Amino acid sequence: MLKRLFGYDSKQSSVRTEITAGITTFLTMAYILAVNPAILGQTGMDEGALFTTTVLMAALPTIFMGLYAKLPYALAPGMGLNAFFALTVCGTMGYSWQFALTAVFLEGLLFILLTLTNLREKIVEVLPGSLKNAIGAGIGLYIAFIGLQNAGIIVNHDATLVAMGDLSIDTEYHFATGALLGLIGIILTSILLVRNIRGALLWGILLTTAIGIPMGVTNISGVFSAPPSVEPIFMKFDWSGIFSADMLIIVFTLLFVDLFDCIGTVIGVANRAGMMKNGKIPRLKQVFMVDSLSTTAGAVMGTSTVAVYVESAAGVNDGGRSGLTSFVTGLCFLCALFFAPLFLAIPSAAIAPVLVLVGLMMMSSVRDVDFNNYSEAVPAFICILFMPLSYSIAEGIVLGHLAYVLINLLSGNYKKVTLGMYVLAAFFLLKFLF
């Protein structure tokens, strides 16, 4: 039954492992339950309704992913895309959140069309092999950087852009910074990994959270809460400006970023899980269809673009290999609908160690890049470098692919560049020109 429902294979993992992996993925993603309502709430949307919608649009698409695509990917309203929704469309451009939701809905419909025509799969096939290996490594650095930032271990600095955070402790009041707890968590979780403790990443989160209680970082304010209604943001579209130039620009931007973030995440996690067969990912069309339908449904429910989460790699590294992992993650999100205070008590500092160590694990794909061949190595390095530095998976893929085409074309290796690579490069150039 498990094989039929989730593609579960007892030769690859155990049921216990899949369940542990699903819980681990959930805990690494749980921050979205607090962050997404806070970001989108800046537009005037009801934050209570946003919490319920965020939970549902993480739980239901992830469960659907497990049942339909049968792969260990989890989805939720995407970080970065929610900031573009709130700060750019509604803030800088001055449009209402109803207008922005309409743009997300149109993006979802276009995604469904691209998936039905197999265009998204073709793009994955066109990307050079060295870039596919580089994507996993780049994502590894990217999510490690996110973890260090969220814990306050790395902070903003006006002169150097980044700097080390505050690691001090107040012994009189038994209060420490999240950065110090995050570093303790990295060491603790690393020890669990070295000792081959089953579910090391999950135990790392739980133990770091517990250590944070006497340190004053973990604060538990309750256990149970009833979910607010989604009515204030449900199906609130504004169709008055759908033919405007701004709507075209907004939809294109959402489509582009989501498209290549999704492709990068799927490739990176599949590489780490060993699911890539001859450069191909099984049931890729099903993954893209779940992603497309989820974005469309998310707009109806009242949230920004729903995306495949790179934190899925945490569950994969805990042994998740089938849709059962995603199913468990989705069930955990449904539980969070009623136990939000308990789940939201987990501090960012307890999640940071997992993101840092998963980043390390995802770096392993870089071994397959031929660094003795500069026509392969330079584009791969650009891809890896720009993901964390530009804070975007999509930008890393774009710049890496453009570098691959230009370097090989201008150095006389034009036979390595296929027609599809030229077409994709031309599409990328349009992004920069317009």
C-alpha positions, 0 to 999 in steps of 0.5 A: 500500500505504501509503495502504491500511495507514496512510491515507498521502497523498503530497500531505500529506507524504512518507514521510521526513517521516512517519518523522521525525515518528514518531521525534520523537513517540517521543523526546518520550514516551520519558520514560514508560519510566523514569517509569511504572515508578518511580511504579507501583513505589511500590505494590510492583509489580515495576519490571522487569516494569513497564518491559516492560509500559510498553514493550509498552503504548506500542508495540502500541496506537500501532501499532494506532492507525496501522493501524486509525485511520490517524492520527498519535496515540501512546498509553502509560500515562498520566501523572497517571492512574498517580499517581492509581493509586499515590498515591491508590488504593494510598497514601491509600486503602490498597488493593492494586495488584491492586485498582487494576488491577481498577478500570482493567480495569472502566474499560476495559470501560466505555470500550468500551461508551461507544465502541460507543454513540457517546457519546464522539463525541456529547460531542465534537460537543456542545462549543462551537466556541470551546472546541474552539479554546481546547482546543488553546491550553490544551494548548499552555500545559499541555505547555510547562509540563510541559516547563519543569518536567521540565527544572527550568527552573520549580520548586516554591516554597512562597511563590509556588507556582512559581519559576525553577530553578537555572541555575548552572554549576560551571566547575571540574568542567564540571557544569551544571544541566538547566535551563541545558541546557534553555534552550540547547536552546530557543534551538538548536531555535528556530534550527533552526525559523527556518531551516526545517531538516527534522526540526528538533524531532528534531535539537533533541532529539539535539543538545541531548542531545549538548551535555549530555554535556560539561555533565555532564547526559547520562549514557550507562550502556550500550546493550543490555539484555534485557527482564524478564518481565511475569509478576509483574504479568500478570493480577493482579486482585482481584475481592473489592471490585468492588461496593464504594462505593470501587470505584465512586468509583475507576472513575468518577474514572479514567473521567472524567479519561481521557475528557476528557483523551483528547477534549482531546488528540485535538481539540487535535492534530487542530486543529494538524494541520488534520485538523478538517473542519467541526468533525469529526475523521475516524475519531474512533470508531476513535481512541476504540476503540483508546484503550478497548481499550488501557486494558483490555489495559493492565490485563491486562498490569499497568499503569495507564490507557493514554491518547492522549499530548499529545506526539503534537503533536510529531510532527504539528508535524514533518509527521506526518499519517497512521498511518505516523507512529504505526507508526514511533513504535510500532516505536521503542518496540519497539526500546527494549525491547532498547536501554533504556539508550541511549534513557533516556540522553536527559535531560528537559532535551533533551525540554523544548525540543520541548514548549515549542515545540510548545506555542507552535505549538498556541497558533495555534488561539486565533486562531479564538476571537472575543475581541470576544464575551465570551460566547465569549471568557470561557469559552474563556479559562477553559478555556485558563487552567485547563489549566496551572494545574490541571495537567489537560486535563480540568479545563480542559474542565469549567470552560470548558464550565460557564462557557459554559453559565452565562454564556450562560444567565444573560445571555439568550443561552440560544438558543446553549445546546443540549440536549446542552450542558445535559446535559453541564454537568449531568454535570460538576456531578455531578463536583463534587458527588460 
